[in-house]
Amino acid sequence: MESNLLLRRLRYALSMRNRDVQDVMALGGLKISDEEVRGLLQREGDPEFALATVEQLSAFLDGLIVHKRGKREVPAGQEPPPPILATTNNMVLRKLRIAFDLKEQGMLELLTLGGFQLSKAELSALFRKEGHKHYRECGDQVLRYFLGGLTQKLRPSEPSE
């Protein structure tokens, strides 16, 4: 899925302002300016549009994990592990799962809420190590449905009278 679209959809689902996006990226280890944030959140045809890099998306997702779950404690004498880049939809989904502290059932509920049915076996295949015989690549559609379900859960619409 396009990194800019993913950033826009997560920003909307979490009701974040541009400053909040900037703060979350800083938590992920990347300092960016207001102009850069505005460029990343613009649509592709806009003259201010700036294509989001894998590093920027990864910093946002890592910052979201720190924002939602807190900073990971590293034992004394050990160095923190290097950041893992979100180069695939599988990795993006994994980082979102960690950030929102979702178990298997929660993931399935969000996918269902987004309008997509997935079995437990199909879901676990998305989180397997690449190269494993049951590994399955996460398509853009699955990620879109997951984000749709997340948005519906975090921003429920007003009940009609």
C-alpha positions as CSV (number, residue, x, y, z in Angstrom):
1,M,0.0,0.0,0.0
2,E,1.3,3.5,-0.8
3,S,3.0,5.0,2.3
4,N,1.3,8.4,2.0
5,L,-2.1,6.8,1.8
6,L,-1.3,4.7,4.9
7,L,-0.2,7.8,6.8
8,R,-3.3,9.7,5.9
9,R,-5.6,6.9,6.8
10,L,-3.9,6.3,10.2
11,R,-3.9,10.0,10.9
12,Y,-7.6,10.1,10.3
13,A,-8.4,7.0,12.3
14,L,-6.4,8.3,15.3
15,S,-7.8,11.9,15.0
16,M,-4.3,13.3,14.8
17,R,-3.2,16.8,13.8
18,N,-0.1,17.4,11.8
19,R,1.8,18.3,15.0
20,D,0.8,14.9,16.5
21,V,2.1,13.1,13.4
22,Q,5.4,15.1,13.8
23,D,5.6,14.1,17.5
24,V,4.9,10.4,16.8
25,M,7.6,10.4,14.1
26,A,10.0,12.0,16.6
27,L,9.2,9.1,19.1
28,G,10.2,6.8,16.2
29,G,13.6,8.5,15.9
30,L,12.9,10.9,12.9
31,K,12.6,14.6,13.3
32,I,10.7,16.3,10.4
33,S,9.5,19.8,9.8
34,D,5.9,21.1,9.6
35,E,6.3,21.5,5.8
36,E,7.5,17.9,5.4
37,V,4.5,16.6,7.3
38,R,2.1,18.7,5.2
39,G,3.8,17.4,2.0
40,L,3.5,13.8,3.2
41,L,-0.2,14.1,4.0
42,Q,-1.2,15.8,0.6
43,R,-2.8,13.9,-2.2
44,E,-0.7,12.8,-5.2
45,G,-1.9,15.6,-7.6
46,D,-1.2,18.4,-5.1
47,P,1.9,20.6,-5.9
48,E,3.1,20.2,-2.2
49,F,2.9,16.4,-2.4
50,A,6.0,14.6,-1.2
51,L,6.4,10.9,-1.5
52,A,6.9,9.2,1.9
53,T,10.0,7.1,2.2
54,V,10.1,3.7,3.9
55,E,12.2,5.3,6.7
56,Q,9.5,7.9,7.3
57,L,6.7,5.3,7.4
58,S,8.8,3.0,9.7
59,A,9.5,5.9,12.0
60,F,5.8,6.8,12.2
61,L,4.9,3.1,13.0
62,D,7.7,2.7,15.5
63,G,6.7,6.0,17.1
64,L,3.1,4.9,17.2
65,I,4.2,1.8,19.1
66,V,6.1,3.9,21.6
67,H,3.2,6.4,21.9
68,K,0.6,3.6,22.5
69,R,2.6,1.1,24.5
70,G,5.6,3.0,26.0
71,K,9.3,2.8,25.4
72,R,10.8,-0.6,25.4
73,E,13.2,-1.2,28.3
74,V,16.6,-2.4,27.2
75,P,18.6,-4.3,29.9
76,A,21.8,-2.6,31.1
77,G,24.8,-3.4,29.0
78,Q,22.8,-4.2,25.9
79,E,22.3,-2.1,22.9
80,P,18.7,-1.5,21.6
81,P,17.9,-3.6,18.5
82,P,18.1,-1.8,15.2
83,P,14.8,-0.6,13.8
84,I,13.0,-2.9,11.4
85,L,11.9,-1.1,8.3
86,A,8.3,-1.6,7.2
87,T,9.0,-2.6,3.6
88,T,6.0,-4.9,3.2
89,N,2.4,-4.8,4.0
90,N,3.0,-7.8,6.3
91,M,5.5,-5.7,8.4
92,V,3.1,-2.7,8.5
93,L,0.3,-5.0,9.7
94,R,2.7,-6.5,12.3
95,K,3.7,-3.1,13.6
96,L,0.0,-2.0,13.8
97,R,-0.8,-5.2,15.7
98,I,2.0,-4.4,18.2
99,A,1.0,-0.7,18.5
100,F,-2.6,-1.5,19.3
101,D,-1.8,-4.5,21.4
102,L,-4.1,-6.8,19.3
103,K,-4.3,-10.5,19.7
104,E,-5.6,-12.8,17.0
105,Q,-9.3,-12.3,17.9
106,G,-9.0,-8.5,17.9
107,M,-7.4,-8.6,14.4
108,L,-10.2,-10.8,13.1
109,E,-12.8,-8.5,14.6
110,L,-11.3,-5.4,13.0
111,L,-11.1,-7.1,9.6
112,T,-14.8,-8.2,10.0
113,L,-15.7,-4.6,11.0
114,G,-14.0,-3.4,7.9
115,G,-16.0,-5.8,5.8
116,F,-13.5,-8.7,5.2
117,Q,-13.6,-12.3,6.4
118,L,-10.4,-14.1,7.1
119,S,-9.8,-17.4,8.9
120,K,-7.4,-17.8,11.8
121,A,-5.1,-19.8,9.7
122,E,-5.0,-17.2,6.9
123,L,-4.3,-14.5,9.5
124,S,-1.5,-16.4,11.1
125,A,0.0,-17.0,7.6
126,L,0.4,-13.2,7.3
127,F,2.6,-13.1,10.4
128,R,4.9,-16.0,9.6
129,K,8.5,-15.4,8.7
130,E,9.1,-14.8,5.0
131,G,10.4,-18.0,3.5
132,H,8.2,-20.2,5.8
133,K,6.2,-22.7,3.8
134,H,2.9,-21.2,5.1
135,Y,3.9,-17.6,4.7
136,R,1.4,-15.5,2.7
137,E,1.9,-12.0,1.4
138,C,-0.5,-9.4,2.8
139,G,-2.2,-7.7,-0.1
140,D,-3.2,-4.0,-0.2
141,Q,-6.9,-5.0,0.1
142,V,-6.4,-6.8,3.4
143,L,-4.5,-3.8,4.8
144,R,-7.3,-1.4,3.5
145,Y,-10.0,-3.5,5.2
146,F,-8.0,-3.6,8.4
147,L,-7.6,0.2,8.4
148,G,-11.3,0.6,7.7
149,G,-12.2,-1.6,10.7
150,L,-9.7,0.3,12.9
151,T,-11.2,3.6,11.8
152,Q,-14.7,2.4,12.5
153,K,-13.7,1.2,16.0
154,L,-11.8,4.4,16.9
155,R,-14.2,6.8,15.2
156,P,-17.7,5.4,15.5
157,S,-20.3,7.3,13.6
158,E,-23.1,9.1,15.4
159,P,-26.1,6.9,15.8
160,S,-29.0,8.0,13.6
161,E,-32.3,9.0,15.2
